[in-house]
Amino acid sequence: MNMMKEKKRNSLQVVPTLYSTGVTMILTQLLLHIKSTESASIMALPGCQESCGGIPIPYPFGIGLNCSRNDAFNVTCRTTDNNGTPTPYRASSPTYNNGTPTPHIIIFPILNIILSLGQLRVGSLVASRCYNTTTKKDDINTGAVEFGEPFWLNTEKNKFTVIGCNTLAYLGLDSSTNSSVGCLSSCDSLEILNKYGSCSGIGCCKTAIPKETSDVAVWFDNRTSNSEVHNFSRCSYATVLDEAAFNFQTNYITNDSLSSLVLPKTAGVGQPILYESQSLPVLVNWVIGGTTCDIAQTNKSSYACTSDHSICLTIKDHGYLCNCSDGYEGNPYLDGGCQDTNECVNQNACSKPGKCHNYEGGYRCSCPFGWRSIHNNPGPAECDLNVALVTDIFRGNSELLTKCTWVKSIEDPRQQQNESHAAFFSHVGPTID
């Protein structure tokens, strides 16, 4: 119980020591409840749905009427798969041709939203080319998507990736020009694929995406075909995806396992396409507004960083983001959204045997008696045994023991004489003067 009480006191900053076990337990539980309530992050607007299918939907995104910052951050929660699990979706921006919407209005599944980085992962558009053994021709399914402001393609973490044999595909860079990047994947036989298959050109290739690319438009070079390798590589695929989330496997080629991820065809011009792929994510950036922090802060009614302990970060040429200040966590886009981070929850916050002390906006480490901090900087201090102090204590105890022995040896002589007389009379009896 004492060890438990000490642990709670360190994490909750309870200074008084209570000797009543019942009172201690009640107070500890109350403080734990208060602390957990304070650290619980507010993520959605009051009265709005906070998640869909287990995926948090933090504001400025929102599900339902008046639950998002604006229409660009609207999220739809719908059930589409066989097991009845709801999935959050976001629609891409529609494109137009002489005022008429094109079929490229795609509703993407949302995989996760990262507030602090201004990032959104959605299921990636997958284009395909499959050899049809009946028609003796390639069936090609390609497409393009514009994410629309304030969203754009993350060109640092995503890679243009081509999967298949004898396949050359392109990624368009700008809808106003014919500029593009290409990637060639080749493999003449199944033996070569099994032996050397990797995302370095044999069965798969990937290439960096130029920095200014904002949208996705993919197509295949008609000078290549799957006709000559269709017995082991009937289909080829091209997509933009988050490199860290993809591991190439040869069965992607040999058993058409990616065919279910291919972009479905629309029923008619202007009709939305529901895209259900969640296996190959693409990373999309987003910001607030189209202005800098300095300008945004002049208009308090529209300024997005509303929480105390929040900061504004300007994203060059795009807009700005909000983050919680160091020592705080939560949602900076909501009033009271940034809450104190209890760093002491992390058992490695302080090196043992140091003790962690959380306070508003930070924490500190202290060393127990007999130990000293190697450095005086705040944060995870390292404790080292204070050899000098231990030596002094040992030396002091030795000197004290010596002094006590010496004092005993020079006690009052009269007391010693009386003790001698008492001993003598106990043996010979009293004398008569």
JOSULFEN-V753699 format. One record per residue. N is the residue number from 0. RES is the residue in three letters. PHI is phi in whole degrees, 0 to 359 (NA if undefined). OMEGA is omega in degrees with one decimal (* if undefined). Layout:
# JOSULFEN-V753699
n=N res=RES phi=PHI omega=OMEGA
n=N res=RES phi=PHI omega=OMEGA
This chain:
# JOSULFEN-V753699
n=0 res=MET phi=NA omega=179.6
n=1 res=ASN phi=297 omega=178.6
n=2 res=MET phi=296 omega=179.2
n=3 res=MET phi=295 omega=-179.8
n=4 res=LYS phi=296 omega=178.9
n=5 res=GLU phi=296 omega=-179.9
n=6 res=LYS phi=296 omega=179.3
n=7 res=LYS phi=296 omega=-178.0
n=8 res=ARG phi=295 omega=-179.6
n=9 res=ASN phi=294 omega=-175.9
n=10 res=SER phi=281 omega=-175.7
n=11 res=LEU phi=251 omega=179.7
n=12 res=GLN phi=61 omega=176.4
n=13 res=VAL phi=274 omega=-174.5
n=14 res=VAL phi=272 omega=-175.8
n=15 res=PRO phi=294 omega=175.4
n=16 res=THR phi=258 omega=-178.2
n=17 res=LEU phi=250 omega=-176.5
n=18 res=TYR phi=266 omega=177.5
n=19 res=SER phi=276 omega=-177.0
n=20 res=THR phi=299 omega=-178.7
n=21 res=GLY phi=297 omega=179.3
n=22 res=VAL phi=297 omega=-179.5
n=23 res=THR phi=300 omega=-178.5
n=24 res=MET phi=295 omega=-180.0
n=25 res=ILE phi=296 omega=-178.6
n=26 res=LEU phi=295 omega=-179.8
n=27 res=THR phi=297 omega=179.0
n=28 res=GLN phi=297 omega=178.8
n=29 res=LEU phi=296 omega=-179.9
n=30 res=LEU phi=293 omega=176.6
n=31 res=LEU phi=297 omega=178.9
n=32 res=HIS phi=296 omega=179.5
n=33 res=ILE phi=298 omega=-177.9
n=34 res=LYS phi=297 omega=-179.3
n=35 res=SER phi=292 omega=177.9
n=36 res=THR phi=293 omega=-179.1
n=37 res=GLU phi=293 omega=-175.5
n=38 res=SER phi=275 omega=179.2
n=39 res=ALA phi=291 omega=-174.9
n=40 res=SER phi=279 omega=173.6
n=41 res=ILE phi=272 omega=-173.7
n=42 res=MET phi=248 omega=-178.0
n=43 res=ALA phi=242 omega=175.2
n=44 res=LEU phi=297 omega=178.7
n=45 res=PRO phi=305 omega=178.9
n=46 res=GLY phi=85 omega=-178.5
n=47 res=CYS phi=257 omega=-180.0
n=48 res=GLN phi=294 omega=-174.3
n=49 res=GLU phi=269 omega=-177.8
n=50 res=SER phi=207 omega=176.8
n=51 res=CYS phi=216 omega=-179.0
n=52 res=GLY phi=62 omega=-179.5
n=53 res=GLY phi=85 omega=179.3
n=54 res=ILE phi=260 omega=179.7
n=55 res=PRO phi=297 omega=177.4
n=56 res=ILE phi=240 omega=-176.0
n=57 res=PRO phi=279 omega=172.5
n=58 res=TYR phi=296 omega=22.4
n=59 res=PRO phi=280 omega=172.0
n=60 res=PHE phi=286 omega=-179.7
n=61 res=GLY phi=192 omega=178.6
n=62 res=ILE phi=252 omega=177.3
n=63 res=GLY phi=103 omega=-175.6
n=64 res=LEU phi=294 omega=177.3
n=65 res=ASN phi=60 omega=179.9
n=66 res=CYS phi=252 omega=178.0
n=67 res=SER phi=242 omega=-179.2
n=68 res=ARG phi=296 omega=175.2
n=69 res=ASN phi=202 omega=-174.9
n=70 res=ASP phi=299 omega=-178.5
n=71 res=ALA phi=297 omega=-177.3
n=72 res=PHE phi=256 omega=177.6
n=73 res=ASN phi=293 omega=177.8
n=74 res=VAL phi=234 omega=176.6
n=75 res=THR phi=253 omega=177.4
n=76 res=CYS phi=254 omega=-177.0
n=77 res=ARG phi=220 omega=178.2
n=78 res=THR phi=258 omega=-177.0
n=79 res=THR phi=231 omega=-176.2
n=80 res=ASP phi=273 omega=-173.2
n=81 res=ASN phi=287 omega=-176.4
n=82 res=ASN phi=272 omega=174.3
n=83 res=GLY phi=80 omega=179.5
n=84 res=THR phi=282 omega=178.6
n=85 res=PRO phi=291 omega=-178.8
n=86 res=THR phi=228 omega=175.1
n=87 res=PRO phi=280 omega=-179.3
n=88 res=TYR phi=231 omega=171.5
n=89 res=ARG phi=227 omega=-179.0
n=90 res=ALA phi=276 omega=173.2
n=91 res=SER phi=285 omega=178.2
n=92 res=SER phi=285 omega=178.0
n=93 res=PRO phi=290 omega=174.3
n=94 res=THR phi=255 omega=-174.1
n=95 res=TYR phi=230 omega=175.1
n=96 res=ASN phi=230 omega=-175.3
n=97 res=ASN phi=57 omega=176.4
n=98 res=GLY phi=87 omega=-179.2
n=99 res=THR phi=259 omega=178.7
n=100 res=PRO phi=299 omega=177.0
n=101 res=THR phi=269 omega=178.9
n=102 res=PRO phi=288 omega=-172.0
n=103 res=HIS phi=268 omega=171.4
n=104 res=ILE phi=262 omega=-170.7
n=105 res=ILE phi=247 omega=178.7
n=106 res=ILE phi=259 omega=-174.0
n=107 res=PHE phi=265 omega=172.3
n=108 res=PRO phi=286 omega=177.2
n=109 res=ILE phi=269 omega=-179.9
n=110 res=LEU phi=264 omega=172.6
n=111 res=ASN phi=191 omega=-179.5
n=112 res=ILE phi=237 omega=-179.4
n=113 res=ILE phi=247 omega=-175.4
n=114 res=LEU phi=296 omega=-171.5
n=115 res=SER phi=296 omega=-178.3
n=116 res=LEU phi=263 omega=-176.1
n=117 res=GLY phi=65 omega=-177.3
n=118 res=GLN phi=229 omega=-178.2
n=119 res=LEU phi=219 omega=175.6
n=120 res=ARG phi=257 omega=177.6
n=121 res=VAL phi=230 omega=175.2
n=122 res=GLY phi=295 omega=-173.9
n=123 res=SER phi=280 omega=173.2
n=124 res=LEU phi=292 omega=-179.9
n=125 res=VAL phi=242 omega=175.2
n=126 res=ALA phi=266 omega=-176.0
n=127 res=SER phi=220 omega=171.6
n=128 res=ARG phi=219 omega=-176.3
n=129 res=CYS phi=237 omega=-179.7
n=130 res=TYR phi=282 omega=179.9
n=131 res=ASN phi=263 omega=-176.7
n=132 res=THR phi=291 omega=179.1
n=133 res=THR phi=277 omega=-178.7
n=134 res=THR phi=273 omega=-177.5
n=135 res=LYS phi=63 omega=179.2
n=136 res=LYS phi=226 omega=176.2
n=137 res=ASP phi=274 omega=171.3
n=138 res=ASP phi=269 omega=-173.5
n=139 res=ILE phi=248 omega=177.7
n=140 res=ASN phi=229 omega=-179.5
n=141 res=THR phi=237 omega=-179.6
n=142 res=GLY phi=191 omega=178.0
n=143 res=ALA phi=217 omega=179.7
n=144 res=VAL phi=214 omega=172.1
n=145 res=GLU phi=250 omega=-178.2
n=146 res=PHE phi=287 omega=176.8
n=147 res=GLY phi=81 omega=179.4
n=148 res=GLU phi=297 omega=5.3
n=149 res=PRO phi=263 omega=-177.9
n=150 res=PHE phi=249 omega=174.0
n=151 res=TRP phi=204 omega=-174.6
n=152 res=LEU phi=291 omega=174.0
n=153 res=ASN phi=280 omega=-174.9
n=154 res=THR phi=271 omega=179.2
n=155 res=GLU phi=270 omega=-175.7
n=156 res=LYS phi=266 omega=179.8
n=157 res=ASN phi=271 omega=174.4
n=158 res=LYS phi=227 omega=171.4
n=159 res=PHE phi=283 omega=-170.6
n=160 res=THR phi=233 omega=177.7
n=161 res=VAL phi=240 omega=-178.0
n=162 res=ILE phi=237 omega=179.8
n=163 res=GLY phi=143 omega=178.2
n=164 res=CYS phi=247 omega=-179.1
n=165 res=ASN phi=52 omega=-174.0
n=166 res=THR phi=231 omega=172.6
n=167 res=LEU phi=237 omega=-178.9
n=168 res=ALA phi=228 omega=-174.8
n=169 res=TYR phi=231 omega=171.3
n=170 res=LEU phi=241 omega=178.6
n=171 res=GLY phi=289 omega=-177.4
n=172 res=LEU phi=264 omega=-173.8
n=173 res=ASP phi=208 omega=-177.9
n=174 res=SER phi=295 omega=-178.7
n=175 res=SER phi=272 omega=179.6
n=176 res=THR phi=228 omega=177.1
n=177 res=ASN phi=260 omega=-177.9
n=178 res=SER phi=289 omega=-179.0
n=179 res=SER phi=200 omega=170.3
n=180 res=VAL phi=242 omega=-178.2
n=181 res=GLY phi=238 omega=178.0
n=182 res=CYS phi=215 omega=-176.2
n=183 res=LEU phi=246 omega=176.2
n=184 res=SER phi=239 omega=-177.2
n=185 res=SER phi=224 omega=171.2
n=186 res=CYS phi=192 omega=-174.2
n=187 res=ASP phi=276 omega=-177.0
n=188 res=SER phi=209 omega=178.3
n=189 res=LEU phi=293 omega=178.4
n=190 res=GLU phi=298 omega=178.5
n=191 res=ILE phi=296 omega=-179.8
n=192 res=LEU phi=298 omega=-178.0
n=193 res=ASN phi=293 omega=-176.0
n=194 res=LYS phi=277 omega=-172.3
n=195 res=TYR phi=242 omega=-173.7
n=196 res=GLY phi=304 omega=177.5
n=197 res=SER phi=195 omega=-179.6
n=198 res=CYS phi=274 omega=176.4
n=199 res=SER phi=235 omega=175.1
n=200 res=GLY phi=125 omega=178.5
n=201 res=ILE phi=255 omega=-177.9
n=202 res=GLY phi=86 omega=-178.5
n=203 res=CYS phi=198 omega=173.2
n=204 res=CYS phi=218 omega=177.1
n=205 res=LYS phi=218 omega=-179.1
n=206 res=THR phi=215 omega=-179.9
n=207 res=ALA phi=292 omega=-179.2
n=208 res=ILE phi=253 omega=178.6
n=209 res=PRO phi=306 omega=-168.7
n=210 res=LYS phi=301 omega=-173.4
n=211 res=GLU phi=275 omega=179.6
n=212 res=THR phi=291 omega=-176.4
n=213 res=SER phi=245 omega=-175.9
n=214 res=ASP phi=234 omega=-177.4
n=215 res=VAL phi=239 omega=173.3
n=216 res=ALA phi=220 omega=-172.1
n=217 res=VAL phi=235 omega=173.8
n=218 res=TRP phi=208 omega=-177.5
n=219 res=PHE phi=255 omega=175.0
n=220 res=ASP phi=281 omega=-176.1
n=221 res=ASN phi=284 omega=175.8
n=222 res=ARG phi=276 omega=175.6
n=223 res=THR phi=247 omega=-177.4
n=224 res=SER phi=206 omega=176.2
n=225 res=ASN phi=268 omega=-175.3
n=226 res=SER phi=298 omega=-175.2
n=227 res=GLU phi=278 omega=-177.1
n=228 res=VAL phi=235 omega=-172.4
n=229 res=HIS phi=294 omega=-179.9
n=230 res=ASN phi=291 omega=175.2
n=231 res=PHE phi=228 omega=178.8
n=232 res=SER phi=219 omega=-176.1
n=233 res=ARG phi=287 omega=-175.2
n=234 res=CYS phi=238 omega=171.4
n=235 res=SER phi=233 omega=-175.2
n=236 res=TYR phi=224 omega=176.0
n=237 res=ALA phi=218 omega=-176.2
n=238 res=THR phi=199 omega=169.7
n=239 res=VAL phi=251 omega=-176.5
n=240 res=LEU phi=213 omega=177.5
n=241 res=ASP phi=292 omega=-174.1
n=242 res=GLU phi=302 omega=-176.7
n=243 res=ALA phi=293 omega=-175.5
n=244 res=ALA phi=261 omega=-174.7
n=245 res=PHE phi=237 omega=172.6
n=246 res=ASN phi=237 omega=-177.0
n=247 res=PHE phi=293 omega=174.4
n=248 res=GLN phi=228 omega=-177.4
n=249 res=THR phi=296 omega=180.0
n=250 res=ASN phi=290 omega=171.4
n=251 res=TYR phi=299 omega=-178.2
n=252 res=ILE phi=266 omega=-170.1
n=253 res=THR phi=283 omega=-177.2
n=254 res=ASN phi=237 omega=176.2
n=255 res=ASP phi=57 omega=-174.9
n=256 res=SER phi=290 omega=179.2
n=257 res=LEU phi=266 omega=-175.4
n=258 res=SER phi=297 omega=-179.8
n=259 res=SER phi=287 omega=-178.1
n=260 res=LEU phi=265 omega=-176.2
n=261 res=VAL phi=292 omega=179.7
n=262 res=LEU phi=303 omega=179.4
n=263 res=PRO phi=289 omega=179.4
n=264 res=LYS phi=279 omega=-179.6
n=265 res=THR phi=280 omega=179.3
n=266 res=ALA phi=281 omega=-178.8
n=267 res=GLY phi=188 omega=-178.4
n=268 res=VAL phi=298 omega=178.0
n=269 res=GLY phi=87 omega=179.0
n=270 res=GLN phi=279 omega=-179.1
n=271 res=PRO phi=291 omega=177.2
n=272 res=ILE phi=255 omega=177.2
n=273 res=LEU phi=273 omega=-176.4
n=274 res=TYR phi=256 omega=-170.2
n=275 res=GLU phi=258 omega=-178.2
n=276 res=SER phi=294 omega=176.2
n=277 res=GLN phi=234 omega=-173.6
n=278 res=SER phi=277 omega=-177.7
n=279 res=LEU phi=240 omega=-175.5
n=280 res=PRO phi=277 omega=171.8
n=281 res=VAL phi=239 omega=-175.7
n=282 res=LEU phi=262 omega=-177.7
n=283 res=VAL phi=240 omega=176.5
n=284 res=ASN phi=273 omega=173.9
n=285 res=TRP phi=211 omega=178.8
n=286 res=VAL phi=218 omega=172.9
n=287 res=ILE phi=260 omega=173.7
n=288 res=GLY phi=62 omega=178.0
n=289 res=GLY phi=225 omega=-174.9
n=290 res=THR phi=223 omega=-179.8
n=291 res=THR phi=273 omega=178.7
n=292 res=CYS phi=297 omega=-177.7
n=293 res=ASP phi=301 omega=-179.5
n=294 res=ILE phi=285 omega=-178.2
n=295 res=ALA phi=298 omega=-176.9
n=296 res=GLN phi=289 omega=178.2
n=297 res=THR phi=281 omega=179.3
n=298 res=ASN phi=241 omega=-174.3
n=299 res=LYS phi=296 omega=-177.5
n=300 res=SER phi=290 omega=-179.2
n=301 res=SER phi=247 omega=-179.1
n=302 res=TYR phi=296 omega=-169.4
n=303 res=ALA phi=276 omega=-175.6
n=304 res=CYS phi=276 omega=-170.5
n=305 res=THR phi=269 omega=-175.9
n=306 res=SER phi=282 omega=166.7
n=307 res=ASP phi=299 omega=179.6
n=308 res=HIS phi=61 omega=174.9
n=309 res=SER phi=244 omega=178.9
n=310 res=ILE phi=231 omega=-179.2
n=311 res=CYS phi=247 omega=179.5
n=312 res=LEU phi=237 omega=178.0
n=313 res=THR phi=280 omega=176.1
n=314 res=ILE phi=256 omega=-171.0
n=315 res=LYS phi=307 omega=175.9
n=316 res=ASP phi=70 omega=-177.8
n=317 res=HIS phi=231 omega=-175.3
n=318 res=GLY phi=161 omega=-179.6
n=319 res=TYR phi=214 omega=176.1
n=320 res=LEU phi=234 omega=174.5
n=321 res=CYS phi=245 omega=174.9
n=322 res=ASN phi=228 omega=170.6
n=323 res=CYS phi=282 omega=179.5
n=324 res=SER phi=295 omega=176.5
n=325 res=ASP phi=304 omega=-178.3
n=326 res=GLY phi=91 omega=179.4
n=327 res=TYR phi=228 omega=179.8
n=328 res=GLU phi=212 omega=179.8
n=329 res=GLY phi=130 omega=-175.8
n=330 res=ASN phi=247 omega=-177.8
n=331 res=PRO phi=287 omega=-178.2
n=332 res=TYR phi=272 omega=-179.4
n=333 res=LEU phi=238 omega=175.1
n=334 res=ASP phi=301 omega=-178.9
n=335 res=GLY phi=72 omega=-176.2
n=336 res=GLY phi=284 omega=179.8
n=337 res=CYS phi=269 omega=-177.6
n=338 res=GLN phi=248 omega=178.9
n=339 res=ASP phi=302 omega=175.4
n=340 res=THR phi=273 omega=176.8
n=341 res=ASN phi=273 omega=-178.1
n=342 res=GLU phi=296 omega=-176.9
n=343 res=CYS phi=288 omega=173.6
n=344 res=VAL phi=297 omega=176.4
n=345 res=ASN phi=285 omega=-175.8
n=346 res=GLN phi=295 omega=-179.6
n=347 res=ASN phi=261 omega=-179.8
n=348 res=ALA phi=298 omega=177.1
n=349 res=CYS phi=235 omega=178.5
n=350 res=SER phi=288 omega=179.9
n=351 res=LYS phi=290 omega=6.1
n=352 res=PRO phi=268 omega=-178.7
n=353 res=GLY phi=296 omega=179.6
n=354 res=LYS phi=246 omega=-178.0
n=355 res=CYS phi=265 omega=179.4
n=356 res=HIS phi=232 omega=-179.6
n=357 res=ASN phi=276 omega=171.9
n=358 res=TYR phi=217 omega=-175.4
n=359 res=GLU phi=302 omega=176.8
n=360 res=GLY phi=87 omega=180.0
n=361 res=GLY phi=180 omega=178.3
n=362 res=TYR phi=200 omega=176.0
n=363 res=ARG phi=218 omega=178.0
n=364 res=CYS phi=245 omega=176.7
n=365 res=SER phi=230 omega=179.7
n=366 res=CYS phi=256 omega=-179.9
n=367 res=PRO phi=289 omega=-180.0
n=368 res=PHE phi=301 omega=-178.0
n=369 res=GLY phi=95 omega=177.9
n=370 res=TRP phi=238 omega=178.3
n=371 res=ARG phi=223 omega=179.2
n=372 res=SER phi=283 omega=179.3
n=373 res=ILE phi=292 omega=176.2
n=374 res=HIS phi=223 omega=-173.9
n=375 res=ASN phi=262 omega=-178.4
n=376 res=ASN phi=290 omega=176.9
n=377 res=PRO phi=292 omega=-179.8
n=378 res=GLY phi=113 omega=-173.0
n=379 res=PRO phi=286 omega=-180.0
n=380 res=ALA phi=291 omega=176.2
n=381 res=GLU phi=259 omega=-178.1
n=382 res=CYS phi=261 omega=180.0
n=383 res=ASP phi=234 omega=-179.9
n=384 res=LEU phi=299 omega=-178.8
n=385 res=ASN phi=279 omega=-175.7
n=386 res=VAL phi=300 omega=-178.5
n=387 res=ALA phi=298 omega=-179.6
n=388 res=LEU phi=294 omega=179.2
n=389 res=VAL phi=298 omega=178.7
n=390 res=THR phi=297 omega=178.8
n=391 res=ASP phi=298 omega=-179.7
n=392 res=ILE phi=295 omega=179.4
n=393 res=PHE phi=296 omega=179.8
n=394 res=ARG phi=296 omega=-179.9
n=395 res=GLY phi=296 omega=178.4
n=396 res=ASN phi=295 omega=179.5
n=397 res=SER phi=294 omega=179.1
n=398 res=GLU phi=296 omega=-179.8
n=399 res=LEU phi=296 omega=178.6
n=400 res=LEU phi=296 omega=178.7
n=401 res=THR phi=296 omega=-179.1
n=402 res=LYS phi=295 omega=179.9
n=403 res=CYS phi=296 omega=178.1
n=404 res=THR phi=296 omega=-179.5
n=405 res=TRP phi=294 omega=178.7
n=406 res=VAL phi=298 omega=179.4
n=407 res=LYS phi=297 omega=-176.5
n=408 res=SER phi=284 omega=-178.6
n=409 res=ILE phi=245 omega=177.6
n=410 res=GLU phi=295 omega=-176.2
n=411 res=ASP phi=305 omega=-179.2
n=412 res=PRO phi=301 omega=-179.5
n=413 res=ARG phi=298 omega=178.3
n=414 res=GLN phi=294 omega=178.1
n=415 res=GLN phi=295 omega=-179.6
n=416 res=GLN phi=295 omega=178.5
n=417 res=ASN phi=300 omega=179.2
n=418 res=GLU phi=296 omega=179.0
n=419 res=SER phi=292 omega=177.8
n=420 res=HIS phi=300 omega=-178.7
n=421 res=ALA phi=297 omega=179.8
n=422 res=ALA phi=294 omega=-178.7
n=423 res=PHE phi=294 omega=-177.8
n=424 res=PHE phi=296 omega=-179.2
n=425 res=SER phi=292 omega=-179.0
n=426 res=HIS phi=260 omega=-172.5
n=427 res=VAL phi=252 omega=-179.6
n=428 res=GLY phi=86 omega=-174.4
n=429 res=PRO phi=282 omega=176.8
n=430 res=THR phi=253 omega=178.7
n=431 res=ILE phi=251 omega=179.1
n=432 res=ASP phi=284 omega=*
